[in-house]
Amino acid sequence: MENNIAVGLDIGTTKIVAMIGRKNDYGKVEILGIGRSKSLGVHRGVVNNITQTIKSIQLAVQEAEAASEFKIENVTVGIAGQHIRSLQHSDYITRANSELVIDEDDIERLINQVHKLVMLPGEEIIHVLPQEYKVDGQAEIKEPVGMYGGRLEANFHVVVGQVSSIRNVGRCIKSAGLNLEGITLEPLASANAVLSQEEKEAGVALIDIGGGTTDLAIFRDGIIRHTAVIPFGGNVITEDIKEGCSIIEKQAELLKIKFGSAWPGENKENEIVSIPGLRGRDPKEITLKNLSKIIHARVVEIIEQVYAEIKNYGHEEQKKKLIAGIVLTGGGAQLKHLKQLVEYITGMDTRIGFPNEHLAGDSDEEITSPLYATAVGLVMDGLKRQERKKAEIIIEEVQEVEDLTEVETEIEEPQPIIKPERRSFLDKLTERVKDFLDNAE
């Protein structure tokens, strides 16, 4: 597979998407191929049937390969699910020598210290995201590198998940004949795909309504402040329609997509849909008013849970206000009149998030649907990872050249082109999952 191509694999509750992309000359992401398959074996974002999930992954990957004529080997996978939770934590280190400026190693030490937090059995820290730093009691420091100080402390947003769930995802990918290149938290991937930098600065809540879960990510001052996964999604709406109208799931899903609305007032009493009965039975007549009442009740429940999380973060405080309001994405965001309902319940400005912010201009309309926000975000993440690797290689080469040219010469020293980013814990986690799978064979 070509070096400058990345593959995002979104393992969802209702669908599995494999997306192949690369950066074009203008720095935008060009999608070369996409494959999707029905997700069998995933419940509320957690794998519960390995064999079925492997089959679904292989189907999606084959379809993407056929569409793009590239062979897929490495994938960046998203992780979500009801086992994800987050907490706030403060920690500090005392530096041995305050005469020296704070460097990357000090921050690394502080972050590693947070990783030693004691978790519930079976849980592991996935992300440690620094919020702001304090140096010798001086608060609200965004970037402490290069400053003098003896005591470095920080507030962290810590995301926690179940180890077994993460390993199961790794297992499925390996058994499907793929390499796990990276793991990313799905709300972060969706946020990268649909939010602009201005929104992240002003304060925004991203709500990604998937099939089995609804993910929330809150940004303020460009930093992620809060994440949550709510174990309800589009599936429970379909389930309610199925029960409420006594029809089969397939029909309920079609009804929801074609005629569903989150606002019951829109439909007249006499608007009726006729649904073919099962084998020789009479067709059923369903009023659209009833249909939207069923949908409305469940959607209100989901939004209220999300809004409780937004309040939990502290949205009502002046300093934490989310000026850019709410962005809805994911398959569930396509429900008619959902934007109006969210605005009505939360009183916050709302828009639907399409992942076209970073895509090349001539992208297919299908790809820019909110349905594919996570997959696009995962492709972007994979491309970023490759750039980091290249930067590290360039820096190593520069070091070698410098070692060779110790003799004073007139030639200007080659400068490292890009500073390598701190390796995120997710990169280390990916390696640990890989090691675990290799040893488990």
C-alpha positions in Angstrom: 0.0 0.0 0.0 1.3 3.5 -0.8 2.9 5.3 2.0 0.8 8.5 1.9 -2.6 6.7 2.2 -4.5 6.2 5.4 -7.4 3.9 6.2 -10.1 4.7 8.8 -12.1 1.8 10.2 -15.3 2.8 12.1 -16.7 -0.2 13.9 -20.2 0.9 14.8 -23.2 -0.8 16.2 -25.2 -0.6 13.0 -22.5 -0.3 10.3 -18.8 -0.9 9.8 -17.1 1.6 7.5 -13.7 1.3 5.9 -12.5 4.6 4.3 -9.3 5.1 2.3 -8.0 8.7 1.9 -4.9 10.7 1.2 -3.9 14.4 1.3 -4.1 16.3 -2.0 -1.8 19.1 -3.0 -3.9 21.6 -1.2 -3.7 19.8 2.1 -7.3 18.6 1.9 -8.3 15.0 2.4 -9.3 13.2 -0.8 -11.4 10.0 -0.3 -10.3 7.3 -2.7 -12.7 4.5 -1.7 -15.3 3.6 0.9 -16.8 0.3 1.9 -19.6 -0.4 4.4 -21.2 -3.5 5.7 -23.9 -4.2 8.2 -22.4 -4.5 11.6 -23.2 -7.9 13.2 -21.7 -8.7 16.5 -21.4 -5.2 18.0 -23.8 -4.0 20.7 -23.8 -0.4 22.0 -20.3 0.1 20.6 -18.8 -3.0 22.2 -17.9 -6.2 20.3 -19.9 -9.1 21.6 -19.4 -11.6 18.8 -15.9 -11.8 17.4 -16.6 -14.1 14.4 -19.4 -11.9 13.1 -17.4 -8.7 13.6 -14.4 -10.1 11.7 -16.7 -11.0 8.8 -18.3 -7.6 8.7 -14.8 -5.9 8.8 -13.6 -8.1 5.9 -16.7 -7.2 3.8 -16.3 -3.4 4.4 -12.5 -3.6 3.6 -13.1 -5.7 0.4 -15.6 -3.1 -0.8 -13.3 -0.2 -0.1 -10.4 -2.0 -1.9 -12.6 -2.7 -4.9 -13.7 0.9 -5.1 -10.2 2.3 -4.8 -7.9 -0.5 -6.2 -5.6 -0.2 -3.3 -4.7 -3.0 -1.0 -5.6 -2.2 2.7 -3.0 -3.3 5.3 -2.9 -0.8 8.1 -6.0 0.8 9.7 -6.7 3.5 12.3 -9.7 2.3 14.4 -12.1 4.2 16.5 -13.1 3.2 19.9 -16.3 4.1 21.7 -19.0 2.2 23.5 -20.8 2.3 26.8 -17.7 1.4 28.8 -16.0 4.7 28.1 -16.1 7.3 31.0 -14.1 10.3 31.8 -13.0 12.2 35.0 -11.1 15.3 36.0 -7.8 15.0 37.9 -5.1 17.3 39.1 -1.5 16.3 39.6 1.9 17.9 40.1 5.6 17.1 40.0 8.5 18.9 41.9 11.4 19.5 39.6 14.9 18.6 40.9 16.5 21.7 39.3 14.5 24.8 39.0 17.5 26.6 37.3 16.7 24.7 34.1 13.7 25.5 31.9 10.8 23.1 31.8 11.0 20.8 28.8 9.0 18.0 27.1 10.5 15.4 29.5 8.9 17.2 32.5 5.5 17.1 30.9 6.0 13.5 29.9 6.8 12.7 33.6 3.7 14.5 34.8 1.5 12.7 32.3 3.1 9.3 33.2 2.3 10.0 36.8 -1.4 10.4 36.0 -1.3 7.0 34.3 -0.5 5.5 37.7 -4.0 6.4 39.0 -5.7 3.4 40.5 -8.7 2.4 38.3 -11.6 0.0 38.8 -10.7 -3.6 38.0 -10.4 -4.2 34.3 -10.4 -0.5 33.4 -7.5 1.3 31.8 -6.7 4.9 31.1 -7.0 5.6 27.3 -6.3 9.3 27.0 -4.7 11.8 29.4 -5.5 15.3 28.0 -3.8 18.2 29.8 -6.2 21.2 30.3 -4.1 24.0 31.7 -0.9 24.1 33.7 0.3 25.9 36.8 4.0 26.8 37.3 4.9 27.7 40.9 1.3 28.6 41.6 0.9 30.8 38.5 -2.3 29.6 36.9 -3.8 29.4 33.4 -0.6 28.5 31.5 -1.3 26.9 28.1 2.2 25.9 27.2 4.8 25.6 30.1 7.7 24.5 27.9 10.6 27.0 28.2 9.5 28.5 31.5 11.4 28.4 34.8 9.8 26.8 37.8 10.2 24.3 40.6 6.6 22.9 40.8 4.7 22.0 37.6 1.1 21.0 38.0 -1.8 20.5 35.7 -5.5 19.7 35.4 -6.2 16.7 33.3 -9.2 15.3 31.5 -8.8 11.5 31.8 -10.7 9.1 29.6 -11.1 5.6 30.9 -12.2 2.4 29.1 -12.4 -1.4 29.6 -9.2 -3.2 28.6 -11.0 -6.3 27.4 -13.2 -4.3 25.0 -10.1 -2.6 23.5 -8.3 -5.9 23.2 -11.4 -7.5 21.5 -11.4 -4.8 18.9 -7.6 -5.4 18.3 -8.3 -9.2 18.1 -11.0 -8.6 15.4 -8.7 -6.4 13.3 -5.8 -8.9 13.5 -8.0 -11.8 12.6 -9.4 -9.9 9.6 -5.8 -9.8 8.3 -5.1 -6.2 9.1 -2.5 -4.2 11.1 -3.7 -2.0 13.9 -1.9 1.3 13.1 -3.6 3.5 15.7 -6.5 3.7 18.2 -8.6 7.0 18.5 -11.5 7.9 20.7 -14.5 8.2 18.3 -15.9 11.5 19.6 -12.4 13.0 19.1 -12.3 11.7 15.5 -15.8 13.1 14.7 -14.8 16.4 16.3 -11.8 16.7 14.0 -13.9 16.0 11.0 -16.8 18.4 11.6 -15.7 21.3 13.9 -13.8 24.4 12.9 -10.9 25.8 15.0 -13.1 28.9 15.8 -15.8 26.7 17.2 -13.4 24.8 19.4 -12.0 28.1 20.7 -15.4 29.7 21.3 -16.8 26.6 23.1 -18.8 23.9 21.4 -20.5 20.6 22.3 -20.3 17.9 19.6 -23.1 15.3 19.8 -22.5 12.3 17.6 -25.7 10.2 17.5 -24.7 6.7 16.3 -26.7 3.5 16.0 -26.0 2.2 19.5 -24.5 5.1 21.4 -24.5 8.9 21.5 -21.0 10.4 22.0 -20.4 13.8 23.4 -17.2 15.9 23.2 -17.0 19.5 24.7 -14.3 21.9 23.6 -13.5 25.3 25.0 -10.4 27.5 24.2 -9.3 24.9 21.7 -9.0 22.2 24.3 -11.2 19.2 24.9 -12.9 19.7 28.3 -15.4 16.8 28.7 -16.3 13.5 27.0 -19.1 11.1 27.6 -20.7 8.1 25.9 -24.5 7.7 26.5 -25.6 4.1 25.8 -28.6 5.1 23.6 -28.6 5.8 19.9 -30.7 5.4 16.7 -31.4 1.8 17.5 -33.6 2.5 20.5 -35.7 4.8 18.3 -36.2 2.0 15.8 -36.9 -0.5 18.6 -39.7 1.8 19.9 -41.3 2.2 16.5 -41.2 -1.6 16.1 -42.9 -2.1 19.4 -45.3 0.8 19.2 -46.5 0.0 15.7 -46.2 -3.8 15.9 -44.1 -4.1 12.7 -40.7 -5.8 11.9 -37.4 -4.0 12.5 -36.6 -3.5 8.8 -39.9 -1.7 8.3 -39.4 0.4 11.4 -36.0 1.5 10.2 -37.4 2.5 6.8 -40.3 4.4 8.4 -37.9 6.3 10.6 -35.6 7.3 7.7 -38.3 8.1 5.2 -41.1 9.6 7.2 -39.7 10.1 10.7 -39.7 13.5 12.4 -38.7 14.6 15.9 -41.4 17.2 16.0 -45.0 15.8 16.3 -46.7 19.1 15.5 -45.5 19.0 11.9 -47.8 16.2 10.8 -51.5 16.4 10.1 -53.9 13.8 11.6 -54.8 12.4 8.2 -51.3 11.6 6.9 -51.1 7.8 6.8 -48.5 5.3 5.6 -49.6 1.8 4.6 -47.2 -1.0 5.4 -47.5 -4.4 3.7 -48.5 -7.1 6.2 -46.4 -10.2 6.8 -47.1 -13.1 4.4 -50.8 -13.0 3.6 -51.8 -10.6 6.4 -53.6 -7.3 5.8 -51.5 -4.2 5.4 -51.1 -2.0 8.5 -51.9 1.7 8.5 -49.8 4.0 10.6 -50.5 7.7 11.1 -47.4 9.9 10.7 -48.5 11.8 13.8 -48.2 8.7 15.9 -44.9 7.8 14.3 -43.4 11.2 15.2 -44.8 11.0 18.7 -43.0 7.8 19.3 -39.7 9.2 17.9 -40.1 12.5 19.8 -40.5 10.8 23.2 -37.2 8.8 22.7 -35.2 11.6 21.1 -36.2 14.0 24.0 -34.8 11.4 26.4 -31.5 11.1 24.6 -31.1 14.9 24.3 -31.9 15.4 28.0 -29.2 12.9 29.0 -26.7 14.7 26.8 -27.8 18.1 28.1 -27.3 16.8 31.7 -23.7 16.0 30.7 -23.3 19.5 29.2 -24.6 21.0 32.5 -22.3 18.6 34.4 -19.3 20.2 32.6 -20.5 23.6 33.9 -22.0 25.2 30.8 -24.0 27.6 33.0 -20.9 29.2 34.5 -19.8 32.4 32.6 -16.3 31.2 32.1 -17.4 27.8 30.7 -20.1 29.1 28.4 -20.3 27.3 25.0 -20.7 30.2 22.6 -20.7 28.1 19.5 -23.5 26.0 20.9 -24.1 22.4 19.7 -23.1 20.6 16.6 -25.0 17.4 15.7 -23.4 14.6 13.6 -23.6 10.9 13.1 -26.4 9.0 11.3 -29.0 10.0 13.9 -28.4 13.7 13.0 -30.3 13.2 9.7 -33.6 12.9 11.5 -36.0 15.7 10.3 -36.5 18.6 12.7 -33.9 17.3 15.2 -32.0 20.7 15.1 -35.2 22.6 16.1 -35.9 20.1 18.9 -32.4 20.3 20.3 -32.5 24.1 20.2 -35.9 24.0 22.0 -34.7 21.7 24.8 -31.3 23.2 25.4 -31.8 26.8 24.3 -28.4 26.6 22.5 -27.6 27.4 18.9 -27.4 24.2 16.9 -26.2 23.1 13.5 -25.8 19.8 11.7 -22.1 18.9 11.3 -21.1 17.7 7.9 -17.5 16.3 7.5 -16.7 18.6 4.6 -14.5 21.0 6.6 -11.3 19.1 5.6 -12.4 17.2 2.5 -11.4 18.0 -1.1 -14.0 20.1 -2.9 -15.0 17.4 -5.5 -15.9 14.8 -2.8 -19.0 12.7 -3.4 -22.1 14.0 -1.7 -22.5 10.6 0.0 -19.2 10.9 1.8 -20.0 14.4 3.2 -23.0 13.0 5.0 -23.0 13.2 8.9 -23.1 9.4 8.8 -19.4 9.3 7.8 -18.1 11.9 10.2 -16.2 9.4 12.4 -14.7 7.6 9.4 -13.4 10.8 7.9 -12.0 11.8 11.3 -10.2 8.4 11.5 -8.7 8.9 8.1 -7.4 12.3 9.1 -6.0 10.8 12.2 -4.2 8.1 10.2 -2.7 10.7 7.9 -1.5 12.8 10.9 0.2 9.8 12.4 2.1 9.1 9.1 3.3 12.7 9.0 4.5 12.4 12.6 6.4 9.2 11.7 8.0 10.9 8.7 9.0 13.9 10.9 10.7 11.5 13.3 12.6 9.8 10.5 13.7 13.2 9.1 14.9 14.2 12.5 16.8 11.0 13.0 18.4 11.5 9.5 19.3 15.1 10.5 20.9 13.8 13.7 23.0 11.3 11.7 24.1 14.1 9.3 25.1 16.3 12.2 27.0 13.5 13.8 28.9 13.0 10.6 29.7 16.7 10.1 31.2 17.3 13.5 34.1 18.9 11.7 33.6 22.7 11.3 32.4 23.4 7.8 30.9 26.4 6.1 27.7 24.5 5.3 24.7 25.6 7.2 23.5 23.0 9.7 20.4 21.2 8.4 17.5 22.1 10.6 15.0 19.5 11.7 11.9 20.3 9.7 9.1 19.4 12.2 9.3 19.0 15.9 8.0 15.5 16.7 4.9 15.6 18.8 4.8 13.9 22.2 3.8 10.3 21.7 0.3 10.1 22.9 -0.7 7.4 25.3 -2.9 6.0 22.5 0.2 5.2 20.5 1.6 3.3 23.4 -1.7 1.7 24.0 -1.8 0.5 20.4 1.6 -1.0 20.8 0.5 -2.8 24.0 -2.6 -4.2 22.3 -0.3 -5.4 19.5 2.1 -7.0 21.9 -0.7 -8.6 23.8 -2.2 -10.1 20.6 1.2 -11.4 19.4 1.8 -13.1 22.7 -1.7 -14.5 23.0 -1.3 -16.4 19.7 
